[in-house]
Amino acid sequence: MGIQCVDCVREAQSAARPLRNRLGFTSAMGTPYVTYGLIAANVLAFLFGTFVLGTEAWQDAWGLWTGVGPAEVAMYSNVGTEWYRWISAGFVHFGLLHLGMNMLVLFQFGTQLEPILGRARFVLLYVASLLGGSLVAALIAPSVALHGGASGAIFGLIAAFAVVLFKLKLDYRSLLTTAGLWLVVGFVVPGISWQGHLGGALAGAATMLAMLRWVDRRP
């Protein structure tokens, strides 16, 4: 039986060239730490908001309020327009079912996209999708409403994954059909922010196309 020097193996691994995949990205090998970190952050935020701040106080303080102007701020004591809400709203969930469904889909697509894109690009995609969902919600959501959840960012991951499948000439139609059905549900079921879903999907697709364009032009 052969014996390998542990230090020699580590040295060889560190000297190995980064692995580029068919899309031109440097693959992230090993555990998808960013995806697991995002799931952990959402769960911890839910526990902190529920058991430390109190559910309503947490949602009011972290969620994204839309349709709010000076008159609404003066009228309601719980609304706010702080800039950080565009990000913190992505970690607010309205119940265990809301949290569980979002984390399941985040796990499903995050563990596939993070190795493909690399950790830095995956973070960029997630943040861009989150901000895109907040932007569209802020622009077109009617009246005074509170928005929250990771679904805007997750719709961005789904749209980005569809772009990847299209680029690789793989079947992407079933994925788009499923995402489209969920988007339509947001139009007909009260309490679902279809604006956040739409904004996240548009931002995710645009970010993925921009990253693919950049690697295509790279020498």
NUVO-266452 format. One record per residue: y negated, x, z of N, C-alpha, C, O in turn; chain. Coordinates in nm, 2 decimals. Atoms other than C-alpha are relative to their C-alpha. Layout:
// residues N
PT       nY       nX       nZ      caY      caX      caZ       cY       cX       cZ       oY       oX       oZ   c
PT        Y        X        Z        Y        X        Z        Y        X        Z        Y        X        Z   A
...
// end
This chain:
// residues 219
PT       nY       nX       nZ      caY      caX      caZ       cY       cX       cZ       oY       oX       oZ   c
PT     0.12     0.08     0.00     0.00     0.00     0.00    -0.12     0.09     0.00    -0.14     0.18     0.08   A
PT     0.12    -0.08     0.01    -0.34     0.14    -0.10    -0.09    -0.03     0.11    -0.09    -0.14     0.17   A
PT     0.10     0.01    -0.11    -0.62     0.19     0.15    -0.13     0.02    -0.06    -0.15     0.12    -0.13   A
PT     0.14    -0.01     0.05    -0.99     0.14     0.07    -0.09     0.03     0.11    -0.08    -0.02     0.22   A
PT     0.10    -0.03    -0.09    -1.27     0.30     0.25    -0.11    -0.11     0.01    -0.17    -0.15    -0.10   A
PT     0.10     0.11    -0.02    -1.50     0.02     0.39    -0.14     0.04    -0.05    -0.20    -0.03    -0.12   A
PT     0.14    -0.05     0.04    -1.82     0.23     0.34     0.00     0.02    -0.15    -0.11    -0.01    -0.21   A
PT     0.00    -0.03     0.14    -1.71     0.32    -0.01    -0.02    -0.14    -0.08    -0.09    -0.15    -0.18   A
PT     0.00     0.13     0.06    -1.66    -0.05    -0.10    -0.14    -0.06     0.01    -0.20    -0.11    -0.09   A
PT     0.13     0.05    -0.01    -2.00    -0.14     0.04    -0.10     0.07    -0.09    -0.19     0.01    -0.14   A
PT     0.09    -0.08     0.09    -2.17     0.14    -0.15     0.02    -0.04    -0.14    -0.08    -0.05    -0.22   A
PT    -0.03     0.04     0.14    -2.00     0.03    -0.47    -0.07    -0.14    -0.03    -0.12    -0.16    -0.13   A
PT     0.06     0.13     0.01    -2.11    -0.33    -0.41    -0.15     0.00    -0.01    -0.21    -0.07    -0.09   A
PT     0.14    -0.01     0.00    -2.47    -0.23    -0.34    -0.05     0.06    -0.13    -0.16     0.04    -0.18   A
PT     0.04    -0.06     0.13    -2.48    -0.02    -0.66     0.03    -0.08    -0.12    -0.02    -0.05    -0.23   A
PT    -0.03     0.08     0.11    -2.34    -0.29    -0.88    -0.12    -0.07    -0.05    -0.21    -0.11     0.02   A
PT     0.11     0.07     0.06    -2.57    -0.45    -1.13     0.00    -0.15     0.03     0.11    -0.21     0.04   A
PT     0.00     0.15    -0.03    -2.69    -0.81    -1.05     0.07    -0.07    -0.12     0.06    -0.04    -0.23   A
PT    -0.07     0.08     0.10    -2.48    -1.07    -1.23    -0.09    -0.10    -0.06    -0.14    -0.19     0.02   A
PT     0.08     0.10     0.07    -2.67    -1.27    -1.49     0.10    -0.10    -0.06     0.19    -0.07    -0.12   A
PT    -0.09     0.11     0.06    -2.52    -1.61    -1.59    -0.05    -0.04    -0.13    -0.14     0.02    -0.19   A
PT     0.03     0.04     0.14    -2.53    -1.79    -1.92    -0.14    -0.05    -0.02    -0.20    -0.05    -0.13   A
PT     0.14     0.05     0.01    -2.88    -1.93    -1.84    -0.10     0.11     0.01    -0.22     0.09    -0.02   A
PT     0.09    -0.11    -0.01    -3.02    -1.59    -1.79    -0.05     0.03     0.14    -0.13     0.12     0.17   A
PT     0.04    -0.02    -0.14    -3.07    -1.62    -1.41     0.09     0.10     0.07     0.21     0.11     0.03   A
PT    -0.09    -0.09    -0.09    -2.94    -1.37    -1.15     0.07    -0.09     0.10     0.00    -0.16     0.18   A
PT    -0.07     0.09    -0.09    -2.67    -1.56    -0.97    -0.01     0.05     0.15    -0.02     0.17     0.18   A
PT    -0.01    -0.02    -0.14    -2.67    -1.59    -0.59     0.14    -0.01     0.05     0.19    -0.12     0.05   A
PT    -0.14     0.00    -0.04    -2.33    -1.49    -0.47     0.01    -0.04     0.15    -0.08    -0.02     0.22   A
PT    -0.03     0.03    -0.14    -2.17    -1.61    -0.15    -0.05    -0.13     0.05    -0.07    -0.23    -0.03   A
PT     0.04     0.13    -0.06    -2.28    -1.88     0.09    -0.14    -0.05    -0.04    -0.23     0.03    -0.05   A
PT     0.13     0.06     0.04    -2.56    -2.12    -0.03    -0.09    -0.02     0.13    -0.10    -0.13     0.17   A
PT     0.07     0.01    -0.13    -2.78    -2.04     0.28    -0.12    -0.09    -0.01    -0.15    -0.16     0.09   A
PT     0.12     0.09     0.01    -3.09    -2.22     0.15     0.04    -0.15     0.01    -0.03    -0.22     0.08   A
PT    -0.04     0.14    -0.01    -2.91    -2.55     0.10     0.04    -0.03     0.14     0.00    -0.14     0.19   A
PT    -0.04     0.03    -0.14    -2.75    -2.53     0.44    -0.12     0.00     0.09    -0.12    -0.08     0.19   A
PT     0.12    -0.01    -0.08    -3.08    -2.43     0.59    -0.08    -0.13    -0.01    -0.14    -0.18     0.09   A
PT     0.07     0.12     0.03    -3.25    -2.73     0.43     0.06    -0.12     0.07     0.00    -0.21     0.13   A
PT    -0.07     0.11    -0.07    -2.98    -2.97     0.56    -0.02     0.01     0.15    -0.05    -0.09     0.22   A
PT     0.02    -0.02    -0.14    -3.01    -2.82     0.91    -0.14    -0.03     0.04    -0.16    -0.09     0.15   A
PT     0.14     0.03    -0.03    -3.39    -2.85     0.90    -0.02    -0.15     0.00    -0.10    -0.20     0.09   A
PT     0.02     0.15     0.00    -3.37    -3.22     0.81     0.07    -0.06     0.12     0.01    -0.15     0.18   A
PT    -0.07     0.06    -0.11    -3.11    -3.29     1.08    -0.08     0.03     0.13    -0.10    -0.06     0.22   A
PT     0.08    -0.03    -0.12    -3.32    -3.10     1.34    -0.13    -0.08     0.01    -0.17    -0.12     0.12   A
PT     0.13     0.08     0.00    -3.64    -3.28     1.24     0.03    -0.14     0.04    -0.04    -0.20     0.12   A
PT    -0.03     0.13    -0.04    -3.46    -3.61     1.28     0.03    -0.01     0.15    -0.01    -0.10     0.22   A
PT    -0.03     0.00    -0.15    -3.33    -3.52     1.63    -0.12     0.02     0.08    -0.14    -0.05     0.18   A
PT     0.13    -0.03    -0.07    -3.67    -3.38     1.73    -0.09    -0.13     0.00    -0.14    -0.17     0.10   A
PT     0.08     0.12     0.01    -3.85    -3.69     1.61     0.05    -0.12     0.07    -0.02    -0.19     0.13   A
PT    -0.05     0.12    -0.06    -3.61    -3.94     1.75     0.00     0.02     0.15    -0.03    -0.08     0.23   A
PT    -0.02    -0.02    -0.15    -3.55    -3.79     2.10    -0.11     0.07     0.07    -0.12     0.06     0.19   A
PT     0.11    -0.07    -0.07    -3.86    -3.59     2.17    -0.14    -0.07    -0.03    -0.20    -0.11     0.07   A
PT     0.13     0.07     0.03    -4.16    -3.75     1.98     0.01    -0.15     0.01    -0.09    -0.22     0.05   A
PT    -0.01     0.15     0.02    -4.02    -4.10     1.95    -0.01    -0.03    -0.14    -0.09     0.02    -0.22   A
PT    -0.02     0.03     0.14    -3.92    -4.25     1.62    -0.13    -0.04    -0.07    -0.17     0.02    -0.17   A
PT     0.12     0.05     0.06    -4.24    -4.44     1.54    -0.11     0.10     0.00    -0.18     0.12    -0.10   A
PT     0.10    -0.10    -0.01    -4.47    -4.17     1.66     0.02     0.11    -0.10    -0.07     0.17    -0.16   A
PT    -0.04    -0.11     0.09    -4.28    -3.91     1.46    -0.03    -0.04    -0.14    -0.09     0.04    -0.22   A
PT     0.02     0.04     0.14    -4.28    -4.11     1.14    -0.15    -0.01    -0.04    -0.19     0.02    -0.15   A
PT     0.15     0.01     0.03    -4.65    -4.19     1.17    -0.07     0.13    -0.01    -0.16     0.15    -0.09   A
PT     0.07    -0.13     0.00    -4.74    -3.83     1.24     0.04     0.09    -0.11    -0.04     0.18    -0.16   A
PT    -0.06    -0.09     0.11    -4.52    -3.66     0.97     0.00    -0.07    -0.13     0.00     0.00    -0.23   A
PT    -0.01     0.07     0.13    -4.50    -3.93     0.70    -0.12     0.01    -0.08    -0.23     0.04    -0.03   A
PT     0.11     0.00     0.10    -4.71    -3.95     0.39    -0.06    -0.14    -0.01     0.01    -0.23    -0.06   A
PT     0.07     0.13     0.02    -4.96    -4.24     0.41    -0.07    -0.01    -0.13    -0.14     0.09    -0.17   A
PT     0.06     0.02     0.13    -5.07    -4.37     0.08    -0.10    -0.13     0.01    -0.08    -0.21     0.10   A
PT     0.10     0.11     0.00    -5.36    -4.61     0.00    -0.09     0.00     0.12    -0.14    -0.10     0.16   A
PT     0.08    -0.02    -0.12    -5.55    -4.47     0.29    -0.14     0.06    -0.03    -0.14     0.17    -0.09   A
PT     0.14    -0.06     0.01    -5.93    -4.42     0.29    -0.07    -0.01     0.13    -0.01    -0.04     0.23   A
PT     0.07     0.00    -0.13    -6.20    -4.40     0.55     0.01    -0.13     0.07     0.01    -0.13     0.20   A
PT     0.00     0.13    -0.06    -6.19    -4.77     0.61     0.14    -0.02     0.07     0.14    -0.08     0.19   A
PT    -0.13     0.02    -0.06    -5.81    -4.77     0.68     0.02     0.10     0.12     0.08     0.06     0.22   A
PT    -0.01    -0.09    -0.12    -5.84    -4.46     0.91    -0.08    -0.06     0.12    -0.03    -0.04     0.23   A
PT     0.08     0.06    -0.11    -6.11    -4.64     1.11     0.07    -0.13     0.05     0.06    -0.16     0.17   A
PT    -0.06     0.12    -0.04    -5.90    -4.96     1.12     0.13     0.02     0.07     0.16    -0.05     0.17   A
PT    -0.14    -0.02    -0.05    -5.55    -4.82     1.20    -0.01     0.13     0.08    -0.06     0.23     0.03   A
PT     0.00    -0.13    -0.08    -5.50    -4.56     1.48     0.12     0.09    -0.04     0.11     0.21     0.00   A
PT    -0.11    -0.09     0.03    -5.17    -4.43     1.34     0.01     0.06    -0.13     0.10     0.13    -0.16   A
PT     0.00    -0.05     0.13    -5.26    -4.34     0.99    -0.07     0.14     0.00    -0.15     0.16     0.08   A
PT     0.06    -0.13     0.02    -5.36    -3.99     0.87     0.01     0.05    -0.14     0.09     0.00    -0.22   A
PT     0.01    -0.05     0.13    -5.45    -3.80     0.56     0.01     0.15    -0.01    -0.03     0.22    -0.10   A
PT    -0.01    -0.15     0.00    -5.37    -3.44     0.66     0.09     0.06    -0.11     0.18    -0.01    -0.16   A
PT    -0.07    -0.06     0.11    -5.25    -3.20     0.39     0.14     0.02     0.02     0.22     0.01    -0.07   A
PT    -0.14    -0.04    -0.03    -4.93    -3.10     0.56     0.10    -0.12    -0.02     0.22    -0.09    -0.03   A
PT    -0.09     0.11     0.02    -4.79    -3.45     0.52     0.07     0.00    -0.13     0.18    -0.06    -0.14   A
PT    -0.06    -0.01     0.13    -4.72    -3.38     0.16     0.14     0.08     0.01     0.23     0.06    -0.08   A
PT    -0.12    -0.08    -0.02    -4.45    -3.14     0.29     0.08    -0.06     0.11     0.20    -0.08     0.10   A
PT    -0.07     0.05    -0.12    -4.36    -3.28     0.63     0.07    -0.14    -0.03     0.17    -0.17     0.03   A
PT    -0.06     0.12     0.03    -4.29    -3.62     0.48     0.15     0.01    -0.06     0.23    -0.08    -0.04   A
PT    -0.13    -0.02     0.06    -3.99    -3.47     0.30     0.11     0.03     0.11     0.23     0.04     0.08   A
PT    -0.09    -0.02    -0.11    -3.83    -3.42     0.65     0.00    -0.12     0.09     0.06    -0.11     0.20   A
PT     0.00     0.12    -0.08    -3.89    -3.77     0.78     0.10    -0.10    -0.06     0.10    -0.12    -0.18   A
PT    -0.10     0.10     0.05    -3.60    -4.02     0.75     0.00    -0.12     0.09    -0.02    -0.11     0.21   A
PT     0.01     0.12    -0.07    -3.59    -4.38     0.85     0.14    -0.05     0.03     0.19    -0.16    -0.02   A
PT    -0.13     0.04    -0.04    -3.25    -4.40     1.01     0.11     0.09    -0.04     0.09     0.18    -0.12   A
PT    -0.11    -0.09     0.03    -2.91    -4.23     1.01     0.06    -0.01    -0.14     0.09     0.08    -0.20   A
PT    -0.05     0.02     0.13    -2.80    -4.39     0.69    -0.08     0.07    -0.10    -0.03     0.13    -0.20   A
PT     0.10    -0.06     0.09    -3.11    -4.27     0.51     0.02     0.15     0.00     0.03     0.22    -0.10   A
PT    -0.02    -0.14    -0.01    -3.06    -3.92     0.64     0.14     0.04    -0.05     0.14     0.14    -0.13   A
PT    -0.14    -0.04     0.04    -2.68    -3.91     0.58     0.01     0.00    -0.15     0.07     0.09    -0.21   A
PT    -0.01     0.00     0.14    -2.71    -4.02     0.22    -0.07     0.11    -0.07    -0.02     0.17    -0.17   A
PT     0.07    -0.10     0.07    -2.98    -3.78     0.13     0.06     0.14     0.02     0.06     0.22    -0.07   A
PT    -0.06    -0.12    -0.03    -2.80    -3.49     0.30     0.13     0.02    -0.08     0.16     0.13    -0.12   A
PT    -0.12    -0.01     0.09    -2.48    -3.57     0.11    -0.03     0.04    -0.14     0.03     0.13    -0.20   A
PT     0.04    -0.03     0.13    -2.66    -3.56    -0.22    -0.06     0.14    -0.01    -0.04     0.22    -0.11   A
PT     0.06    -0.14    -0.01    -2.85    -3.24    -0.12     0.11     0.10     0.00     0.10     0.20    -0.07   A
PT    -0.12    -0.10     0.00    -2.52    -3.07    -0.04     0.07     0.00    -0.13     0.10     0.11    -0.18   A
PT    -0.07     0.01     0.12    -2.36    -3.19    -0.36    -0.07     0.09    -0.11    -0.01     0.16    -0.18   A
PT     0.07    -0.06     0.10    -2.64    -3.06    -0.59    -0.05     0.14     0.04    -0.06     0.23    -0.04   A
PT     0.05    -0.13    -0.04    -2.77    -2.78    -0.38     0.10     0.11    -0.01     0.07     0.23    -0.05   A
PT    -0.11    -0.10     0.00    -2.44    -2.60    -0.35     0.04     0.04    -0.15     0.10     0.14    -0.17   A
PT    -0.03    -0.04     0.14    -2.42    -2.60    -0.73    -0.12     0.07    -0.07    -0.10     0.16    -0.14   A
PT     0.12    -0.06     0.07    -2.78    -2.52    -0.83    -0.04     0.13     0.07    -0.08     0.22    -0.01   A
PT     0.04    -0.12    -0.06    -2.85    -2.25    -0.57     0.07     0.12    -0.05     0.01     0.22    -0.08   A
PT    -0.06    -0.12     0.06    -2.58    -2.01    -0.70    -0.04     0.03    -0.14    -0.05     0.14    -0.18   A
PT     0.04    -0.02     0.14    -2.70    -2.07    -1.06    -0.14     0.06    -0.01    -0.16     0.16    -0.08   A
PT     0.14    -0.04     0.01    -3.07    -2.02    -1.00    -0.03     0.13     0.08    -0.12     0.20     0.04   A
PT     0.04    -0.10    -0.09    -3.07    -1.77    -0.72    -0.08    -0.07     0.11    -0.14    -0.17     0.09   A
PT     0.06     0.06    -0.11    -3.22    -1.84    -0.38    -0.15    -0.02    -0.01    -0.20    -0.13     0.02   A
PT     0.14     0.01     0.01    -3.58    -1.78    -0.46    -0.04    -0.11    -0.10    -0.13    -0.19    -0.07   A
PT     0.03     0.10     0.10    -3.58    -2.00    -0.77     0.04    -0.14     0.05    -0.03    -0.24     0.03   A
PT    -0.05     0.13    -0.06    -3.39    -2.27    -0.58    -0.11    -0.05     0.10    -0.14    -0.17     0.10   A
PT     0.11     0.04    -0.09    -3.66    -2.28    -0.31    -0.12    -0.05    -0.08    -0.18    -0.15    -0.05   A
PT     0.11     0.04     0.08    -3.93    -2.30    -0.58     0.03    -0.14    -0.06    -0.06    -0.22    -0.06   A
PT    -0.03     0.13     0.06    -3.75    -2.59    -0.75    -0.01    -0.11     0.11    -0.06    -0.22     0.08   A
PT     0.00     0.10    -0.10    -3.71    -2.78    -0.42    -0.14    -0.03     0.04    -0.17    -0.15     0.06   A
PT     0.14     0.02    -0.04    -4.07    -2.73    -0.31    -0.08    -0.07    -0.11    -0.15    -0.16    -0.08   A
PT     0.07     0.06     0.11    -4.20    -2.82    -0.65     0.03    -0.15    -0.01    -0.05    -0.24    -0.04   A
PT    -0.05     0.14     0.01    -3.99    -3.14    -0.66    -0.06    -0.08     0.12    -0.10    -0.20     0.10   A
PT     0.05     0.07    -0.12    -4.10    -3.23    -0.30    -0.15    -0.03    -0.02    -0.19    -0.15     0.01   A
PT     0.14     0.02     0.02    -4.47    -3.19    -0.39    -0.02    -0.10    -0.11    -0.12    -0.17    -0.11   A
PT     0.01     0.10     0.12    -4.42    -3.38    -0.72     0.02    -0.14     0.05    -0.06    -0.23     0.01   A
PT    -0.02     0.13    -0.06    -4.28    -3.67    -0.53    -0.12    -0.05     0.08    -0.16    -0.17     0.07   A
PT     0.12     0.04    -0.09    -4.57    -3.67    -0.28    -0.12    -0.03    -0.09    -0.20    -0.12    -0.06   A
PT     0.11     0.02     0.08    -4.82    -3.64    -0.56     0.00    -0.14    -0.07    -0.10    -0.21    -0.07   A
PT    -0.01     0.13     0.07    -4.70    -3.94    -0.76    -0.01    -0.12     0.10    -0.08    -0.22     0.07   A
PT     0.01     0.11    -0.11    -4.66    -4.15    -0.44    -0.15    -0.01     0.04    -0.20    -0.13     0.05   A
PT     0.14     0.01    -0.04    -5.02    -4.06    -0.34    -0.09    -0.06    -0.11    -0.19    -0.13    -0.09   A
PT     0.08     0.05     0.11    -5.15    -4.15    -0.69     0.02    -0.14    -0.03    -0.08    -0.22    -0.06   A
PT    -0.03     0.14     0.05    -4.98    -4.48    -0.77     0.06    -0.09     0.09     0.08    -0.21     0.06   A
PT    -0.06     0.10    -0.09    -4.83    -4.63    -0.46    -0.10    -0.10     0.04    -0.22    -0.06     0.08   A
PT     0.10     0.10    -0.03    -5.00    -4.96    -0.39    -0.02    -0.02     0.15     0.07     0.00     0.23   A
PT     0.04     0.03    -0.13    -5.18    -5.05    -0.07     0.04     0.10     0.11     0.07     0.22     0.07   A
PT    -0.03    -0.10    -0.11    -5.13    -4.88     0.27     0.15     0.00     0.03     0.21    -0.11     0.06   A
PT    -0.15    -0.01    -0.02    -4.77    -4.76     0.30     0.03     0.14     0.05    -0.04     0.24     0.03   A
PT    -0.05    -0.12    -0.06    -4.57    -4.49     0.48     0.12     0.05    -0.08     0.21    -0.03    -0.10   A
PT    -0.11    -0.06     0.08    -4.35    -4.26     0.26     0.07     0.11     0.08     0.00     0.19     0.14   A
PT    -0.07    -0.12    -0.06    -4.08    -4.02     0.38     0.14     0.01    -0.06     0.19    -0.08    -0.12   A
PT    -0.14    -0.03     0.05    -3.74    -3.87     0.30     0.00     0.11    -0.10    -0.09     0.15    -0.16   A
PT    -0.03    -0.11     0.09    -3.59    -3.59     0.11     0.03    -0.04    -0.14     0.06     0.04    -0.23   A
PT    -0.05     0.05     0.13    -3.51    -3.81    -0.19    -0.08     0.04    -0.12    -0.03     0.06    -0.23   A
PT     0.09    -0.05     0.10    -3.81    -3.70    -0.39     0.05     0.14    -0.05     0.06     0.16    -0.17   A
PT    -0.05    -0.13     0.04    -3.70    -3.34    -0.38     0.14     0.00    -0.06     0.17     0.07    -0.15   A
PT    -0.14     0.01     0.04    -3.33    -3.44    -0.43     0.00    -0.06    -0.15     0.08    -0.01    -0.23   A
PT     0.01     0.05     0.14    -3.43    -3.64    -0.75    -0.04     0.12    -0.09     0.00     0.12    -0.21   A
PT     0.04    -0.11     0.07    -3.59    -3.32    -0.86     0.12     0.09    -0.03     0.13     0.15    -0.14   A
PT    -0.12    -0.08     0.02    -3.26    -3.13    -0.81     0.09    -0.07    -0.11     0.15     0.00    -0.19   A
PT    -0.09     0.07     0.10    -3.07    -3.40    -1.01    -0.06     0.01    -0.14     0.02     0.04    -0.23   A
PT     0.06    -0.01     0.14    -3.32    -3.39    -1.30     0.02     0.15    -0.05     0.05     0.17    -0.17   A
PT    -0.02    -0.14     0.04    -3.30    -3.01    -1.30     0.14     0.03    -0.04     0.17     0.11    -0.13   A
PT    -0.14    -0.02     0.03    -2.92    -3.02    -1.30     0.03    -0.06    -0.14     0.11     0.00    -0.22   A
PT    -0.01     0.06     0.13    -2.94    -3.25    -1.60    -0.05     0.09    -0.11     0.01     0.10    -0.22   A
PT     0.06    -0.10     0.10    -3.16    -3.00    -1.78     0.10     0.12    -0.02     0.12     0.16    -0.13   A
PT    -0.10    -0.11     0.01    -2.90    -2.73    -1.70     0.12    -0.04    -0.09     0.16     0.04    -0.18   A
PT    -0.11     0.05     0.08    -2.62    -2.94    -1.85    -0.04    -0.01    -0.14     0.04     0.02    -0.23   A
PT     0.05     0.01     0.14    -2.83    -3.01    -2.16    -0.01     0.14    -0.06     0.03     0.16    -0.18   A
PT     0.01    -0.13     0.05    -2.90    -2.64    -2.20     0.13     0.06    -0.03     0.15     0.13    -0.13   A
PT    -0.14    -0.06     0.02    -2.53    -2.55    -2.17     0.08    -0.09    -0.10     0.20    -0.06    -0.12   A
PT    -0.07     0.09     0.09    -2.44    -2.83    -2.41     0.12    -0.07     0.06     0.22    -0.09     0.00   A
PT    -0.10     0.07    -0.07    -2.24    -3.01    -2.15    -0.04    -0.15     0.01    -0.16    -0.18    -0.01   A
PT     0.03     0.15     0.00    -2.22    -3.39    -2.10    -0.09    -0.03     0.13    -0.05    -0.01     0.24   A
PT     0.10     0.03    -0.10    -2.53    -3.49    -1.90    -0.03    -0.15     0.01    -0.11    -0.19     0.10   A
PT     0.04     0.14     0.01    -2.54    -3.86    -1.98     0.04    -0.08     0.12    -0.03    -0.16     0.17   A
PT    -0.05     0.08    -0.11    -2.33    -3.99    -1.69    -0.10     0.03     0.12    -0.12    -0.05     0.20   A
PT     0.09    -0.04    -0.11    -2.56    -3.79    -1.45    -0.13    -0.08    -0.01    -0.19    -0.13     0.09   A
PT     0.13     0.07     0.02    -2.88    -3.94    -1.60     0.02    -0.15     0.02    -0.07    -0.21     0.07   A
PT    -0.03     0.14    -0.02    -2.72    -4.29    -1.60     0.00    -0.03     0.15    -0.06    -0.13     0.20   A
PT     0.00     0.02    -0.14    -2.65    -4.26    -1.23    -0.14     0.01     0.07    -0.18    -0.07     0.15   A
PT     0.13    -0.02    -0.05    -2.99    -4.12    -1.15    -0.10    -0.12    -0.04    -0.18    -0.16     0.04   A
PT     0.08     0.11     0.05    -3.15    -4.39    -1.36     0.03    -0.13     0.07    -0.07    -0.21     0.10   A
PT    -0.04     0.12    -0.08    -2.96    -4.67    -1.17    -0.07     0.01     0.13    -0.12    -0.09     0.18   A
PT     0.07    -0.01    -0.13    -3.09    -4.53    -0.84    -0.15    -0.02    -0.01    -0.21    -0.07     0.08   A
PT     0.14     0.02     0.02    -3.44    -4.52    -0.98    -0.04    -0.14    -0.02    -0.14    -0.19     0.03   A
PT     0.03     0.14     0.02    -3.42    -4.88    -1.09     0.02    -0.08     0.13    -0.06    -0.17     0.15   A
PT    -0.02     0.07    -0.13    -3.29    -4.98    -0.75    -0.13     0.01     0.08    -0.17    -0.08     0.15   A
PT     0.13    -0.02    -0.07    -3.62    -4.84    -0.61    -0.10    -0.11    -0.04    -0.20    -0.14     0.03   A
PT     0.10     0.10     0.04    -3.81    -5.10    -0.82     0.03    -0.14     0.05    -0.06    -0.22     0.07   A
PT    -0.03     0.13    -0.04    -3.62    -5.40    -0.70     0.03    -0.02     0.15     0.03    -0.13     0.20   A
PT    -0.03     0.01    -0.14    -3.52    -5.32    -0.34    -0.12     0.04     0.08    -0.18     0.15     0.07   A
PT     0.12    -0.04    -0.08    -3.81    -5.33    -0.09     0.03     0.11     0.09     0.14     0.13     0.14   A
PT    -0.01    -0.11    -0.09    -3.88    -5.03     0.12     0.04     0.14    -0.06     0.05     0.24     0.02   A
PT    -0.04    -0.12     0.06    -3.77    -4.77    -0.13    -0.12     0.06    -0.09    -0.18    -0.02    -0.16   A
PT     0.12    -0.06     0.07    -4.04    -4.53    -0.27     0.05     0.05    -0.14     0.08     0.17    -0.15   A
PT    -0.04    -0.04     0.14    -3.96    -4.53    -0.64    -0.10     0.10    -0.05    -0.07     0.18    -0.14   A
PT     0.10    -0.10     0.05    -4.29    -4.34    -0.69     0.04     0.14     0.04     0.02     0.23    -0.04   A
PT    -0.04    -0.13    -0.04    -4.16    -4.05    -0.49     0.12     0.05    -0.08     0.13     0.17    -0.11   A
PT    -0.11    -0.04     0.08    -3.83    -4.05    -0.68    -0.04     0.04    -0.14     0.00     0.14    -0.19   A
PT     0.05    -0.03     0.13    -4.01    -4.06    -1.01    -0.07     0.13    -0.01    -0.05     0.22    -0.09   A
PT     0.08    -0.13     0.00    -4.25    -3.78    -0.92     0.09     0.12     0.03     0.07     0.22    -0.04   A
PT    -0.09    -0.11    -0.03    -3.97    -3.56    -0.78     0.08     0.03    -0.13     0.10     0.15    -0.16   A
PT    -0.08    -0.02     0.12    -3.76    -3.61    -1.10    -0.08     0.07    -0.11    -0.04     0.16    -0.17   A
PT     0.09    -0.06     0.10    -4.05    -3.53    -1.33    -0.03     0.15     0.04    -0.03     0.24    -0.05   A
PT     0.04    -0.13    -0.05    -4.15    -3.22    -1.12     0.12     0.09    -0.01     0.11     0.21    -0.05   A
PT    -0.12    -0.08     0.00    -3.79    -3.10    -1.10     0.04     0.04    -0.14     0.07     0.16    -0.17   A
PT    -0.03    -0.03     0.14    -3.73    -3.13    -1.48    -0.10     0.10    -0.05    -0.06     0.19    -0.12   A
PT     0.10    -0.09     0.05    -4.06    -2.96    -1.56     0.02     0.14     0.06     0.00     0.24    -0.02   A
PT    -0.02    -0.14    -0.06    -3.99    -2.67    -1.32     0.12     0.07    -0.06     0.11     0.19    -0.09   A
PT    -0.11    -0.06     0.06    -3.65    -2.61    -1.46    -0.02     0.04    -0.14     0.02     0.15    -0.18   A
PT     0.03    -0.03     0.13    -3.77    -2.62    -1.81    -0.09     0.13    -0.01    -0.08     0.21    -0.09   A
PT     0.09    -0.11     0.00    -4.05    -2.37    -1.72     0.08     0.13     0.04     0.06     0.23    -0.02   A
PT    -0.08    -0.12    -0.04    -3.80    -2.13    -1.55     0.09     0.04    -0.12     0.11     0.16    -0.14   A
PT    -0.09    -0.03     0.11    -3.56    -2.15    -1.85    -0.09     0.06    -0.11    -0.05     0.16    -0.18   A
PT     0.09    -0.06     0.10    -3.86    -2.08    -2.08    -0.03     0.14     0.03    -0.04     0.23    -0.06   A
PT     0.04    -0.13    -0.04    -3.95    -1.78    -1.88     0.11     0.10    -0.02     0.09     0.21    -0.07   A
PT    -0.11    -0.10     0.01    -3.60    -1.62    -1.88     0.03     0.02    -0.15     0.08     0.12    -0.19   A
PT    -0.02    -0.02     0.14    -3.58    -1.69    -2.26    -0.09     0.10    -0.06    -0.06     0.17    -0.16   A
PT     0.10    -0.09     0.06    -3.89    -1.49    -2.32     0.01     0.14     0.06    -0.06     0.23     0.02   A
PT     0.00    -0.13    -0.07    -3.80    -1.21    -2.08     0.08     0.10    -0.09     0.18     0.07    -0.15   A
PT    -0.07    -0.10     0.08    -3.70    -0.88    -2.26     0.15     0.02     0.04     0.22     0.10    -0.01   A
// end
